[in-house]
Amino acid sequence: MDMTIVREFGRMLQVEIDKYMDTHYPETSRTSNRELVSIKPGRKYIKIDVGRSGKFMFDTTNGRLYFIKGYGVIDKKKDFGYLPAIIKAGFEYDGYSIVSAGANYVSRYGFGGKIGE
């Protein structure tokens, strides 16, 4: 898998974070406190950070997106699914992680279930 799909996810994630911040923290959503998505490529995993915190890791060998246990440590139990399917299905940011688009719940410990499968 190439970086194009990860960059697309990063762009979508930034839009969702901005929407969340505009709704819940309108006074600080577009200031210097804004949480920005950054992507850090690695040999097997690509780290996807939000602000100064690690959030997700993309496995380049199988195309799946995972939450993390700790920075740089993947949590295989928190498998969001195949990244192209996640992008196609859409998602929302709940202030901590991602959930299915239109979900009426928030993630528990960073995981709200598979998306797009």
Sequence and secondary structure as in RCSB ss.txt:
>XXXX:A:sequence
MDMTIVREFGRMLQVEIDKYMDTHYPETSRTSNRELVSIKPGRKYIKIDVGRSGKFMFDTTNGRLYFIKGYGVID
KKKDFGYLPAIIKAGFEYDGYSIVSAGANYVSRYGFGGKIGE
>XXXX:A:secstr
  HHHHHHHHHHHHHHHHHHHHHH TTTTTSTT   EEEE  SSEEEEEETTEEEEEEETTTTEEEEEEETTEEE
EEEEEEEHHHHHHH EEE SSSEEETT SS  BTTB   S  
